[in-house]
Amino acid sequence: MNTSAAATCRFCSDPLEHTFVDLGMSPLCQTQVLPSQLDRMEPFFPLHVQVCGNCFLVQLPEYVAPDIIFGAEYPYYSSYSQGWVRHASDYVGHVMSVHGIGRDSFVVELASNDGYLLQHFVSRGVRCLGIEPAQGVGDAARARGVPTLTRFFGAGTALVVRGSDGPADLIVGNNVLAHVPDLKDFLRGVTLLLADDGMATFEFPHLMRLMEGNQFDTIYHEHFSYFSFTCVRRIFAALGLRIFDVQELGTHGGSLRVYACHAGDGRRPEHERVAALLAREASAGFGELATYSRFGDRVEATKRRLLGFLIQAREEGRQVVGYGAPGKGNTLLNFCGIRTDFLAYTVDRNPHKQGTFTPGTRIPIHAPGRIFETRPDYVLILPWNLAEEISREMEGIRAWGGRFVVPIPAVRTF
């Protein structure tokens, strides 16, 4: 781990001397506190995000090792979001119909979680393999018939898989790039595993959208890097991969899906979307340090607005509860100092989280039915990127005049 004050950029190795945003100290966001642990001390780590003055990679130094974060009890199961499973199914249909992936292909997903995506390839008879470091979610994937290798991915793993299963025609990485502290080893692995005419796609939150929407709660210790398109294209090129297309998605508050191939593969022409997005980022100042330094002020303003709403609601005698216990929610709760004095409890569909408490803030987590028992005035949606799905699911709160609240980019009730 690199905990030195003289941290260096994980891509270009320049000293990290410029702050992007400092969210203080926070516990690991994907941990829950058991009732038996309420009287114990929790470890807190810095959430001081920096930007490299040379390559403009926004990054969090490796304060916590990945094997601690993504251990056997890692509690995030992708399949509990119906919208995310639909997104995965749509993706599988797209690459099979447009990019020629079929029964003769070999598909590998990196950070495959509980098989939420690869299950759609399995059902279509496509040979595939998930590579997932967390034992628990890997077991869940195997239980639904998705072959899964439990280990971290990098050059070493790529050689093992290529030796046993052959090269991959398609490599998929959804929301994994940000989780990788050693980007170079990870992308070397992609280059080694990918077939000569293969394609790799990666989805990740778009830094431009994160900044536009004040989405500071997507910053937590799981996420080591935050990418502009300009920066990720430069990193891929340095590791032998050429991005030939990019799509802008609405997932996770605004994401990119990039399509990459080997640098020497001339069979895939560059789509005009690549140059267009590079030009947009250049005009928005993503090559200037001043653009990044302004983000911290906007984050503090967002915090003040949310606390103002909660203070007024409590002074009026209103009850506010939460929906969800996501990683982003824990960043927001800890940075804003929101505990049970403001949020009586939160709920989550994931049974692995029910009956536990949020890290740091110690807010109890119940099953969603708790909301209909207590009939609160407001339900604060912590995974605000799923607000539409959640508000449909919990539409019944309208019966007693309950309202939903989203905190990002600014407080909104509906």
C-alpha positions in Angstrom: 0.0 0.0 0.0 1.1 3.5 -0.7 0.2 5.6 2.3 3.1 8.1 2.0 2.5 11.8 1.8 4.7 11.7 -1.3 2.4 9.5 -3.3 3.0 9.1 -7.0 0.6 8.8 -10.0 -0.3 5.2 -10.6 0.0 5.7 -14.4 2.8 8.2 -15.1 4.6 8.1 -11.7 4.7 11.9 -11.3 4.3 13.2 -7.7 0.7 13.8 -6.6 0.7 17.4 -5.4 -2.8 18.6 -6.3 -6.1 18.0 -4.4 -9.2 17.1 -6.4 -11.5 16.8 -3.3 -10.8 16.0 0.4 -13.8 14.1 2.0 -12.0 13.6 5.3 -11.8 10.2 7.0 -14.2 7.4 6.2 -14.6 3.7 6.9 -14.7 1.1 4.2 -18.0 1.7 2.4 -18.9 -1.9 1.5 -18.7 -3.1 5.1 -21.6 -3.4 7.5 -21.4 -3.4 11.3 -22.9 -6.4 13.0 -24.9 -5.9 16.2 -22.1 -7.7 18.2 -19.6 -5.1 16.8 -21.5 -1.9 17.9 -19.1 -1.3 20.8 -16.0 -1.9 18.8 -13.7 0.6 17.1 -13.9 0.9 13.3 -10.9 1.8 11.2 -11.2 5.0 9.2 -9.1 5.9 6.2 -8.5 9.2 4.3 -10.7 10.0 1.3 -8.3 12.6 -0.1 -8.5 12.4 -3.8 -5.8 13.9 -5.9 -5.2 14.8 -9.6 -1.9 14.2 -11.4 -0.6 17.5 -12.8 1.0 15.6 -15.7 -1.5 13.1 -17.1 -4.6 14.4 -15.2 -5.6 11.0 -13.8 -7.8 11.6 -10.8 -7.0 9.1 -8.1 -7.1 7.9 -4.5 -3.8 6.6 -3.2 -3.9 3.0 -2.1 -4.7 3.5 1.5 -6.3 0.1 1.8 -5.2 -3.1 0.0 -7.6 -4.6 -2.5 -7.6 -8.0 -0.8 -9.0 -6.3 2.4 -11.7 -4.5 0.4 -12.8 -7.4 -1.8 -12.5 -10.2 0.7 -14.6 -13.3 1.1 -17.5 -11.4 2.7 -17.7 -8.6 0.1 -21.5 -7.8 0.3 -22.3 -6.2 -3.1 -24.5 -8.5 -5.3 -25.3 -7.0 -8.7 -28.4 -9.1 -9.2 -30.3 -7.3 -6.5 -30.7 -4.4 -9.0 -33.3 -5.4 -11.6 -32.3 -2.4 -13.7 -28.7 -3.4 -13.8 -29.6 -7.0 -14.8 -31.7 -5.6 -17.6 -28.7 -3.4 -18.6 -26.5 -6.5 -18.7 -29.0 -8.5 -20.8 -29.3 -5.6 -23.3 -25.5 -5.5 -23.6 -25.3 -9.2 -24.3 -27.9 -8.9 -27.0 -26.0 -6.0 -28.5 -22.6 -7.6 -28.8 -24.1 -10.8 -30.2 -26.2 -9.1 -32.8 -23.8 -6.3 -33.8 -20.3 -7.6 -33.0 -20.5 -11.2 -34.0 -20.2 -12.9 -30.6 -21.8 -16.3 -30.8 -21.6 -20.0 -29.8 -18.1 -20.3 -31.2 -16.8 -17.4 -29.0 -15.1 -17.4 -25.7 -16.2 -14.5 -23.4 -14.4 -13.5 -20.2 -15.8 -11.0 -17.7 -13.5 -9.3 -15.2 -15.0 -8.7 -11.8 -18.0 -10.8 -12.8 -19.7 -10.6 -9.4 -22.6 -12.9 -9.0 -23.0 -13.8 -12.6 -25.5 -11.1 -13.3 -24.1 -10.6 -16.9 -22.6 -13.9 -17.9 -25.8 -15.8 -17.1 -27.2 -14.2 -20.3 -24.3 -15.7 -22.3 -24.7 -19.1 -20.6 -28.4 -19.2 -21.5 -27.5 -18.6 -25.2 -24.9 -21.4 -25.2 -21.8 -19.1 -25.3 -18.7 -20.4 -23.6 -17.6 -18.0 -20.9 -15.6 -17.5 -17.7 -16.0 -15.0 -14.9 -13.0 -13.9 -12.9 -14.1 -12.6 -9.5 -11.9 -12.0 -6.4 -14.6 -12.2 -3.8 -15.5 -15.7 -2.7 -19.1 -15.2 -1.7 -20.3 -13.5 -4.8 -18.3 -16.0 -6.9 -20.1 -18.8 -5.1 -23.4 -17.2 -6.1 -22.3 -17.1 -9.7 -21.3 -20.7 -9.8 -24.7 -21.6 -8.2 -26.5 -20.1 -11.2 -24.3 -22.0 -13.6 -21.7 -19.4 -14.5 -18.1 -20.8 -14.5 -16.1 -18.5 -12.2 -12.5 -18.3 -11.2 -11.9 -16.8 -7.8 -8.8 -14.6 -8.0 -7.7 -11.1 -8.9 -7.0 -10.3 -12.5 -3.7 -9.2 -13.9 -1.0 -10.4 -16.3 -0.4 -13.6 -14.2 -4.0 -14.6 -14.2 -4.3 -13.8 -17.9 -1.5 -16.2 -18.8 -3.1 -18.9 -16.6 -6.5 -18.5 -18.3 -5.1 -18.3 -21.8 -3.1 -21.5 -21.2 -6.1 -23.4 -20.0 -9.0 -21.9 -22.0 -7.4 -20.1 -24.9 -7.6 -16.5 -25.9 -10.8 -14.5 -25.3 -12.9 -13.2 -28.2 -14.6 -10.7 -25.9 -13.4 -9.4 -22.6 -16.0 -7.5 -20.5 -15.2 -5.2 -17.6 -18.1 -3.3 -16.1 -17.3 -1.0 -13.2 -13.9 -2.6 -12.6 -11.3 -0.2 -14.0 -11.9 2.2 -11.1 -11.4 -0.6 -8.6 -7.8 -1.5 -9.8 -4.8 0.0 -8.0 -2.3 -1.4 -10.5 -3.8 -0.3 -13.8 -0.7 -1.3 -15.8 -0.7 -4.9 -14.7 -4.4 -5.1 -15.2 -4.4 -3.8 -18.7 -1.3 -5.9 -19.6 -3.5 -8.8 -18.6 -6.2 -7.7 -21.0 -3.6 -7.4 -23.8 -2.3 -10.9 -23.0 -5.7 -12.6 -22.8 -7.4 -10.9 -25.8 -7.4 -12.8 -29.1 -5.6 -11.1 -32.0 -9.0 -10.1 -33.5 -10.7 -9.8 -30.2 -12.6 -6.9 -28.6 -12.7 -5.6 -25.0 -15.4 -3.4 -23.6 -15.2 -1.5 -20.3 -17.9 0.6 -18.5 -17.0 3.1 -15.9 -18.4 6.4 -14.4 -17.4 9.3 -16.6 -15.4 11.9 -14.6 -17.1 14.7 -16.6 -20.5 13.6 -15.5 -19.3 13.1 -11.9 -18.1 16.7 -11.8 -21.1 18.2 -13.5 -23.5 16.4 -11.1 -21.5 16.9 -7.9 -21.4 13.2 -7.5 -18.9 13.1 -4.7 -20.6 10.2 -3.1 -19.2 7.9 -5.9 -15.8 8.4 -4.3 -14.9 5.7 -1.8 -12.0 3.4 -1.0 -13.1 0.8 -3.6 -12.5 3.3 -6.3 -8.9 4.0 -6.8 -9.2 6.0 -10.1 -11.7 8.4 -11.8 -11.5 8.6 -15.5 -12.0 11.2 -18.2 -12.2 9.8 -21.7 -9.0 11.6 -22.6 -7.1 10.1 -19.8 -8.4 6.5 -20.2 -7.6 6.6 -23.9 -4.0 7.6 -23.1 -3.7 4.8 -20.6 -5.0 2.2 -22.9 -2.7 3.3 -25.7 0.3 3.0 -23.4 -0.6 -0.6 -22.7 -1.1 -1.7 -26.3 -4.9 -1.2 -26.6 -6.7 1.1 -29.0 -10.1 2.5 -28.2 -12.1 2.6 -31.4 -15.5 3.5 -30.1 -17.2 5.1 -27.1 -20.8 5.3 -26.0 -22.3 7.6 -23.3 -24.6 5.7 -20.9 -27.0 6.9 -18.2 -25.9 4.2 -15.7 -24.4 5.3 -12.4 -25.1 8.9 -12.9 -23.4 8.9 -16.3 -20.9 6.3 -17.6 -18.9 5.5 -20.6 -18.6 2.3 -22.5 -15.4 2.1 -24.4 -14.6 -0.5 -27.1 -11.0 -1.5 -27.5 -8.8 -3.8 -29.6 -5.1 -4.5 -30.0 -3.3 -1.4 -31.1 -2.2 -3.2 -34.3 -5.7 -4.4 -35.2 -6.6 -2.4 -38.3 -9.9 -4.2 -38.9 -11.9 -1.9 -36.5 -12.1 1.7 -37.8 -12.3 4.5 -35.3 -15.9 5.8 -34.8 -16.5 9.6 -35.0 -17.7 9.5 -31.4 -14.1 9.2 -30.2 -12.9 12.5 -31.7 -16.1 14.2 -30.7 -15.8 13.3 -27.1 -12.2 14.2 -27.0 -13.0 17.6 -28.3 -15.8 18.1 -25.8 -13.5 17.3 -22.9 -10.8 19.6 -24.2 -13.3 22.5 -24.5 -14.5 21.8 -20.9 -10.9 22.3 -19.6 -10.0 18.7 -18.8 -6.4 19.5 -19.7 -6.2 22.3 -17.1 -5.6 21.9 -13.4 -8.0 24.8 -12.6 -10.9 22.7 -13.8 -10.3 20.1 -11.2 -9.6 22.4 -8.3 -13.1 23.9 -8.4 -14.8 20.7 -7.6 -14.2 20.8 -3.8 -16.2 24.1 -3.4 -19.2 22.6 -5.2 -19.1 19.5 -3.0 -19.2 21.6 0.2 -22.2 23.5 -1.1 -24.0 20.3 -1.8 -23.3 19.1 1.7 -24.7 22.3 3.2 -27.9 22.1 1.1 -28.6 18.5 2.2 -28.0 19.2 5.9 -30.2 22.3 5.6 -33.1 20.1 4.3 -32.6 17.5 7.0 -32.4 20.0 9.8 -35.6 21.7 8.7 -37.5 18.4 8.3 -36.5 17.3 11.8 -37.4 20.7 13.3 -40.9 20.3 11.7 -41.3 16.9 13.4 -40.9 15.0 10.1 -39.5 11.5 10.1 -36.8 10.8 7.4 -35.6 7.3 6.6 -33.3 6.0 3.9 -33.6 3.5 1.1 -30.5 1.5 0.3 -27.1 0.9 1.9 -24.8 1.3 -1.1 -21.2 2.3 -1.0 -22.0 5.8 -2.3 -24.5 6.2 0.5 -21.9 5.5 3.1 -19.6 8.2 1.7 -22.5 10.7 1.7 -23.6 9.8 5.3 -20.1 10.0 6.7 -19.0 13.1 4.9 -22.2 15.0 5.9 -22.2 13.6 9.5 -25.7 12.1 9.0 -26.6 9.6 11.8 -29.8 8.4 13.4 -30.5 12.0 14.6 -31.3 12.7 11.0 -32.0 9.3 9.5 -34.0 6.9 11.7 -33.0 3.9 9.7 -32.4 2.7 6.1 -33.6 -0.3 4.2 -32.0 -2.6 1.6 -33.2 -5.5 -0.6 -29.9 -7.3 0.0 -30.5 -9.8 2.8 -26.8 -9.8 3.5 -27.1 -6.2 4.7 -30.4 -6.5 6.7 -30.0 -6.6 10.4 -26.6 -4.8 10.3 -25.6 -1.1 10.6 -24.0 1.3 8.2 -20.3 1.8 8.8 -19.2 4.8 10.7 -22.7 6.3 11.1 -24.2 3.1 12.7 -27.7 3.5 11.1 -29.7 0.3 11.3 -30.5 -1.5 8.0 -33.9 -3.2 7.7 -35.8 -5.0 4.9 -37.9 -2.6 2.7 -41.1 -3.6 4.4 -40.1 -1.6 7.5 -41.0 1.6 5.6 -44.7 0.5 5.4 -44.7 -0.3 9.1 -43.4 3.1 10.2 -44.9 5.3 7.4 -42.2 8.0 7.4 -42.7 11.4 5.8 -39.6 11.2 3.6 -37.6 8.4 2.1 -34.0 9.5 1.2 -32.9 7.4 -1.8 -29.2 6.8 -1.2 -28.6 5.0 -4.6 -30.0 8.0 -6.3 -28.9 6.6 -9.7 -31.7 4.0 -9.3 -34.3 6.6 -8.1 -36.7 5.8 -10.9 -36.7 2.0 -10.2 -36.9 2.5 -6.4 -39.7 5.1 -6.6 -41.8 2.7 -8.7 -41.1 -0.2 -6.3 -42.0 1.9 -3.3 -44.9 3.9 -4.8 -47.1 2.8 -1.9 -45.7 5.5 0.4 -48.0 8.0 -1.5 -50.9 6.5 0.5 -49.9 8.4 3.6 -48.4 11.4 1.9 -44.8 10.1 1.9 -42.3 11.7 -0.5 -39.0 10.7 -2.0 -35.8 12.7 -1.7 -32.7 12.5 -3.8 -29.5 14.2 -2.5 -27.5 14.5 -5.7 -26.8 16.8 -7.6 -28.9 18.9 -5.3 -31.7 18.0 -2.9 -35.0 17.3 -4.7 -38.3 16.0 -3.3 -40.9 14.3 -5.4 
